[in-house]
Amino acid sequence: MVGKNCFAIASDRRLGVQLQTIATDFQRVFKIHDKLYIGLSGLATDAQTLYQRLVFRHKLYQLREERDMKPETFASLVSALLYEKRFGPYFCQPVIAGLGDDDVPFICTMDCIGAKVLVKLVFLANKSHAASSSMLSWKWHWSLEPDELFETISQALSSSVDRDCLSGWGGYVLIVTPTEVREHVIKTRMD
């Protein structure tokens, strides 16, 4: 979700196999650099493998170009990497969020074979997206400040986790502005 020169990315913390909970502190939001993050929902092993490959490619880019990747460039990299594996895809849905030139927020999501969708409002929760979208439609607007953005995305995450029995055990919310990165762990349903 984007705000005024900032963005937020959130996820729940449950890792499970069907109805069995494996971990309650699973990380789904990963840092690429200070102003670029990727959220990977889906199969945990594929998400971790994809993240490691992306970090490797970003480090190669840093060595060659002597600068960090822009969010648009990184989105194209992720899309190409996923499309390479289209006949045996990674079972994960990436959400890329970053601050581009002049600190303009950029959010992009794609399917498991790399078809990009550039959006302004994305919620990183596969099954419960519909549950949170109605609440977000009346709370979100383009000029949210970081504190308002945190409140909006936290309420949306809590609302969607309450309606989905396969997610939960708290939430992880990351607010990124041009000058700081704030990480929050929020309490949600714990069953």
N, C-alpha and C positions, 0 to 999 in steps of 0.2 A: 504494500500500500504506500502511496506517495503522499507527501505533504508539501509544505512550502520549503524548498531547498533541503528536503530530508526524505528519508524513506524508512519503512519498518518492514521487518520480515519476522514471521512467527511460526512456531510449530508446537505440536504436543511432544511429550517425552516418553511415550510408551512404545516399547518394542515388543511385538507379540507374534505368535503363530496361531492363527485362528483365535480361539478364546483363551489361550494360555499366554500369560504375561511372562516375558523373558527378562526384560530390564525396564526400569522406571526412570532412567536418566539418559536415554538414547539421544544422541546429537544428530539433527537433520539439517542444521544451518551451518555452513562452512565458510570460513574466511579465505578469500583469494588474495586480496590486499586490503589496505585500510578503508577504501571506499567501494569495495566490490565483494559481494557475498553471493553464495549459491545455496538454495534450499533443495534438498533431494528427498522426495518422498517415494516410497515404493519398497522394493526388495532391498533389505539392509546390505547384503553383500554386494549387490550391484551398485548401490549408492556409494559405498566405500571405495570400490574399485574405480568407478567413474571419477570420484573426487581425486584419488591419487593420480590418475592419468591427467586430469585437468591441472593439478598443481605442477606436475612435471612439464606439461606444455607451457604453462605460464612462466615457469622458471627459465625455460629455453628462450621464450620471448624476451624476458627481462635481460638475459645475457646478450642477446642479439641486438635488441633495440635500445637498451639502457634506459628503459622507462617501464612503468606499469601499463597493463592493457586497459584500454577504454572498455566500458561495459558493452558497447555495441560490437566491438571486435571480439570480446569474450563470448558473447551470445552466438556469434557466427562460428567460433571455434567449437563450442558445445554442440551446436546444430550439426556441424560437419562430422564431429566425432560420433554422435549418435547415428547419423545417416550411414556411416561406414559399417555399422553393426546392424543394419536394418533387417537382415535375414536371421539374426540371432541377437535380438536387441537387449540392451540393459533394461530391466523392468523397473524403471524409475521415471518420475516426471520432474524435471528441473525447473526451478524458478530462479531467475537471475535478477539481482537487484544491485544497483550501483549509482554512484554520482558521477556524471560525465563532465564534459567541458562546462565551465561557468557554474558548476555544482547543480546542474539540472538532473533531477532524478530520472532513472531509467529502470523499468521493470519489464521483463520478458519471461514468458513461459513457453514450454514446448512439450510435444508428446514424446513417446519413447523412441521415435525414429527421427526426431529433430525438426519437425515442422514448427516454426516460430510463430508466436502470437504476441505482438507488442501491445501491452495494456497499461493502464494506470492503477488498476485495483485488482490485486490477486490475493487469494487466501490459500495458504499452504496447508490444506487439509483435504485429502482426496474425497472421502466419502461424505463429509459433512459440509461441503461448500454451499449447498443449497440452504442449509440451516442457518448459515451466517449471512447470506447475501441479503436477506430482507432487512436485517438489522443494520447492515452497512449502508444500504441505500439511503437511509435517512440521516445517518450520523456523519458520513464522510463527505468532505468537500476539498477542493483543490488547495486551499490555503491553510490547512491545519498546521499548527505549530507542533514541535516535537512532543510536548506533554499531552496535547490533545490527540495526537496521532497514537501515542502509547495507550491512552485510555480507550480509544476507539478500537484498536486492534486487539487489546486485551479482552474487552467485552465480547468482541466477535469470536475470539478463540474460545473463551469460556462458554459462550452460548453454543458453539458448534460441538465442543467436547461433551457438553451435557446431553446432547442429542445423539451421540454416537457411542455405542457400547464398546467399540474396538479401539478407541483412542482415550487419551487422558493421562493421568498421573502428572499433572502439572503442565505448564507451558513455558516455552522459551521465547522471549520477545527481544528483538534487537532493533534499536533506534540509531540510525546513522545520520549525522549532520556533517557539514563541511569541517567542523572543528572537533567533534567528539563522536565516540561510539559508546552507547549505553546498552548494557545487557541486563535483562531482568528475567528472573524465574518467577512465574506466577503460580499460585495454587488453584487447582481446579478439582474436579471430582477425582477421588483416589480409590476407585474400586474396579 
